[in-house]
């Protein structure tokens, strides 16, 4: 397998596919990244040597900050190619990520917000840098809706009350808080993070594949939301993303540096509270 993608650098070692997101300037979700994610899922399904996939970022400040708000139509069209006629959303693509044959692990070493955070929830496990990880769902504060799985996943990961606080509060949370409420499996200092994940991933990769796949399938059956609910949430995002009041708030954030390597992006939770 060649593992060649334009926005993801991939290397297979000891049964673990290290997939490093590298989509300058700040790893926004766009049609190129969505196409590469689909291709990686197809390739990893076909290569039995890839037992575990570990996602991390080439950017020290950003894992995936959010979608490219200027390319919603383009990345949605790209996501629609990943499944059946009803799978026409980013949430549906993330569902495919959750159901992938390999075990998936996300290493959060920067900011993951909006659909970037929803990408994390879709992975099987999440490990966060104590120094640099930031996770948030700013959509409600902006005037839109988290349409790629946050509602369904956070209720299951954290419970109803914590899901309410994360989504309605639209605030950033650090690694310690993410671990406390169940968003992150574990928060670790940078000096320990990658070695910890590497040991765990390679350990899983040595276990009998039939047992790992069956365990993952049954855990998903107990813990993943119904596909129909993910589709409903995707529809709400599409509706509110076109609302004039949301557009005005997004426009203000863009004027202040959103989608650029700026203080607004670095402290987006704070910036949303100042709208």
C-alpha positions as CSV (number, residue, x, y, z in Angstrom):
1,X,0.0,0.0,0.0
2,X,1.4,3.4,-1.0
3,X,-0.4,5.5,1.7
4,X,-0.1,8.7,-0.4
5,X,-2.4,11.6,0.4
6,X,-2.2,15.3,0.0
7,X,-3.3,16.4,3.5
8,X,-2.3,13.3,5.6
9,X,1.2,11.9,6.0
10,X,0.9,8.2,6.7
11,X,3.5,5.6,7.8
12,X,2.9,2.0,8.7
13,X,5.1,0.6,11.6
14,X,4.6,-2.6,13.6
15,X,0.9,-2.9,12.7
16,X,0.2,0.8,13.4
17,X,-0.6,3.3,10.7
18,X,0.5,6.7,11.9
19,X,-1.6,9.2,10.1
20,X,-0.4,12.8,10.6
21,X,-2.8,15.5,9.5
22,X,-0.9,18.2,7.5
23,X,-3.3,20.6,5.8
24,X,-1.8,24.1,6.0
25,X,-2.3,26.8,7.1
26,X,-4.2,25.4,10.2
27,X,-5.7,22.0,9.3
28,X,-9.2,23.2,8.5
29,X,-11.6,20.5,7.2
30,X,-12.0,21.0,3.5
31,X,-12.9,18.9,0.5
32,X,-9.2,17.8,0.1
33,X,-9.0,16.6,3.6
34,X,-12.3,14.8,3.4
35,X,-11.3,13.0,0.2
36,X,-8.0,12.0,1.8
37,X,-9.8,10.7,4.9
38,X,-12.1,8.6,2.7
39,X,-9.2,7.2,0.8
40,X,-7.3,6.4,4.0
41,X,-10.3,4.5,5.3
42,X,-10.6,2.5,2.1
43,X,-6.9,1.7,2.1
44,X,-6.7,0.7,5.7
45,X,-9.7,-1.5,5.3
46,X,-7.9,-3.3,2.4
47,X,-4.5,-3.7,4.1
48,X,-4.7,-6.3,6.9
49,X,-1.3,-5.1,8.2
50,X,-2.9,-1.9,9.4
51,X,-4.4,-3.1,12.6
52,X,-4.5,0.3,14.4
53,X,-4.6,3.9,13.0
54,X,-3.2,6.7,15.1
55,X,-4.2,10.2,14.1
56,X,-2.1,13.2,15.1
57,X,-1.3,16.6,13.7
58,X,1.8,18.1,12.1
59,X,0.8,21.5,13.4
60,X,1.7,22.1,17.1
61,X,-1.1,24.6,17.6
62,X,-4.0,22.9,15.8
63,X,-5.2,19.3,15.5
64,X,-8.3,20.2,13.5
65,X,-9.7,23.6,14.5
66,X,-13.1,23.3,12.7
67,X,-14.5,23.1,9.1
68,X,-13.5,25.6,6.5
69,X,-16.6,27.8,6.6
70,X,-15.9,29.0,3.1
71,X,-16.1,25.5,1.7
72,X,-19.1,23.9,3.3
73,X,-20.7,22.9,0.0
74,X,-17.4,21.4,-1.3
75,X,-16.5,19.3,1.7
76,X,-20.1,18.1,2.1
77,X,-20.1,17.0,-1.6
78,X,-16.8,15.2,-1.0
79,X,-18.3,13.5,2.2
80,X,-21.3,12.4,0.2
81,X,-19.1,10.1,-1.9
82,X,-18.2,7.9,1.1
83,X,-21.4,5.9,1.5
84,X,-24.9,5.3,0.3
85,X,-27.5,7.7,-1.0
86,X,-28.4,8.9,2.6
87,X,-24.8,9.3,3.7
88,X,-24.4,12.9,2.6
89,X,-22.8,14.6,5.6
90,X,-19.6,14.8,7.6
91,X,-21.4,13.0,10.4
92,X,-22.1,10.0,8.2
93,X,-18.4,9.9,7.2
94,X,-17.4,10.1,10.9
95,X,-19.8,7.2,11.5
96,X,-17.8,5.2,8.9
97,X,-14.6,6.2,10.8
98,X,-16.2,4.7,14.0
99,X,-17.0,1.5,12.3
100,X,-13.7,1.1,10.5
101,X,-11.9,-2.3,10.7
102,X,-8.8,-0.9,12.4
103,X,-8.9,0.5,15.9
104,X,-8.6,4.3,15.7
105,X,-6.8,6.5,18.2
106,X,-6.6,10.3,18.2
107,X,-3.6,12.1,19.8
108,X,-4.7,15.7,20.6
109,X,-1.7,18.0,20.7
110,X,-3.4,21.2,19.7
111,X,-6.8,22.7,19.2
112,X,-9.8,20.5,18.2
113,X,-13.0,22.3,17.9
114,X,-16.3,22.0,16.1
115,X,-16.1,19.2,13.6
116,X,-12.5,18.7,14.6
117,X,-13.7,17.7,18.1
118,X,-16.4,15.6,16.5
119,X,-13.6,13.8,14.6
120,X,-12.1,12.9,18.0
121,X,-15.3,11.6,19.4
122,X,-15.7,9.3,16.3
123,X,-12.3,7.7,17.0
124,X,-12.2,4.7,19.3
125,X,-9.9,6.4,21.8
126,X,-8.5,9.8,22.5
127,X,-5.3,10.9,24.4
128,X,-4.6,14.5,25.1
129,X,-1.5,16.6,25.7
130,X,-1.5,18.3,29.1
131,X,0.4,21.3,27.7
132,X,-1.4,21.9,24.4
133,X,-4.7,20.1,24.0
134,X,-7.8,22.3,23.7
135,X,-11.3,20.9,22.8
136,X,-14.5,22.8,22.2
137,X,-17.8,23.0,20.5
138,X,-18.3,26.7,19.7
139,X,-21.3,26.2,17.3
140,X,-24.1,27.3,19.6
141,X,-22.2,30.5,20.6
142,X,-21.7,31.3,16.9
143,X,-25.4,30.6,16.2
144,X,-25.1,27.3,14.3
145,X,-25.4,23.6,15.4
146,X,-22.9,20.8,16.0
147,X,-24.0,18.6,13.1
148,X,-21.2,16.0,12.9
149,X,-22.0,13.9,16.0
150,X,-21.2,16.0,19.0
151,X,-24.8,15.9,20.5
152,X,-25.0,12.1,20.1
153,X,-21.5,11.3,21.1
154,X,-21.0,13.7,24.0
155,X,-24.2,12.5,25.8
156,X,-22.8,8.9,25.6
157,X,-19.2,9.9,26.5
158,X,-19.9,12.4,29.3
159,X,-23.5,12.2,30.3
160,X,-26.4,14.6,29.7
161,X,-25.3,17.4,32.0
162,X,-21.7,17.6,30.8
163,X,-22.9,17.5,27.2
164,X,-25.2,20.4,27.9
165,X,-22.3,22.4,29.4
166,X,-19.8,21.7,26.6
167,X,-22.3,22.4,23.8
168,X,-24.4,25.2,25.3
169,X,-21.4,26.9,27.0
170,X,-19.3,26.9,23.8
171,X,-16.2,27.2,25.9
172,X,-12.8,25.6,25.4
173,X,-11.8,22.8,27.8
174,X,-8.2,21.7,28.5
175,X,-6.8,18.2,28.7
176,X,-7.4,17.8,32.4
177,X,-11.1,18.7,32.1
178,X,-11.4,16.5,29.0
179,X,-10.1,13.6,30.9
180,X,-12.3,14.3,34.0
181,X,-15.6,14.4,32.0
182,X,-14.7,11.4,29.8
183,X,-13.9,13.2,26.5
184,X,-10.3,12.0,26.7
185,X,-9.2,8.6,27.8
186,X,-6.1,10.1,29.4
187,X,-4.3,13.4,29.6
188,X,-0.5,13.1,29.6
189,X,2.5,15.4,29.4
190,X,4.1,15.8,26.0
191,X,7.2,13.9,27.1
192,X,5.0,10.8,27.8
193,X,2.2,11.1,25.3
194,X,3.5,9.5,22.1
195,X,5.4,6.7,23.9
196,X,2.2,5.8,25.8
197,X,0.0,5.8,22.7
198,X,2.7,3.8,20.8
199,X,2.9,1.1,23.4
200,X,-0.9,0.8,23.6
201,X,-1.4,0.8,19.8
202,X,1.4,-1.8,19.2
203,X,0.0,-3.9,22.0
204,X,-3.4,-4.0,20.4
205,X,-1.9,-4.7,17.0
206,X,-0.4,-7.9,18.3
207,X,-3.7,-9.4,19.5
208,X,-5.7,-11.8,17.4
209,X,-7.6,-9.7,14.9
210,X,-10.9,-11.6,15.1
211,X,-11.1,-11.0,18.8
212,X,-10.3,-7.3,18.5
213,X,-12.8,-6.8,15.6
214,X,-15.6,-8.6,17.4
215,X,-15.0,-6.7,20.7
216,X,-15.0,-3.4,18.7
217,X,-18.2,-4.3,16.9
218,X,-20.0,-5.2,20.1
219,X,-18.8,-2.1,21.9
220,X,-20.0,0.0,19.0
221,X,-23.4,-1.7,19.0
222,X,-23.8,-0.7,22.7
223,X,-22.3,2.8,22.5
224,X,-22.7,4.4,19.1
225,X,-25.8,6.5,18.3
226,X,-28.4,5.5,15.8
227,X,-27.4,6.5,12.3
228,X,-30.7,8.3,11.8
229,X,-30.0,10.6,14.7
230,X,-26.6,11.6,13.2
231,X,-28.4,12.4,9.9
232,X,-31.0,14.6,11.7
233,X,-28.2,16.6,13.4
234,X,-26.5,17.1,10.1
235,X,-29.7,18.6,8.7
236,X,-29.9,21.1,11.6
237,X,-26.4,22.2,10.9
238,X,-27.2,22.9,7.3
239,X,-30.3,24.9,8.2
240,X,-28.6,27.1,10.8
241,X,-25.4,27.6,8.9
242,X,-27.5,29.6,6.4
243,X,-29.3,31.7,9.0
244,X,-28.6,35.4,8.7
245,X,-27.8,35.9,12.4
246,X,-25.3,33.1,12.2
247,X,-23.8,34.5,9.1
248,X,-23.3,37.9,10.8
249,X,-21.6,36.3,13.8
250,X,-19.3,34.2,11.6
251,X,-18.6,37.3,9.5
252,X,-17.5,39.2,12.7
253,X,-15.2,36.3,13.7
254,X,-13.7,36.2,10.2
255,X,-12.9,39.9,10.4
256,X,-11.2,39.3,13.7
257,X,-9.0,36.5,12.2
258,X,-11.0,33.3,12.3
259,X,-9.6,30.7,9.8
260,X,-6.2,32.2,10.1
261,X,-3.3,31.6,12.6
262,X,-4.5,34.4,14.9
263,X,-5.4,35.1,18.5
264,X,-9.0,34.6,17.5
265,X,-8.4,31.1,16.4
266,X,-6.0,30.3,19.3
267,X,-8.6,31.5,21.8
268,X,-11.8,30.9,19.9
269,X,-13.9,30.0,23.0
270,X,-13.0,33.4,24.4
271,X,-13.7,35.1,21.1
272,X,-17.1,33.5,20.8
273,X,-18.0,34.8,24.3
274,X,-17.1,38.3,23.2
275,X,-19.4,38.5,20.2
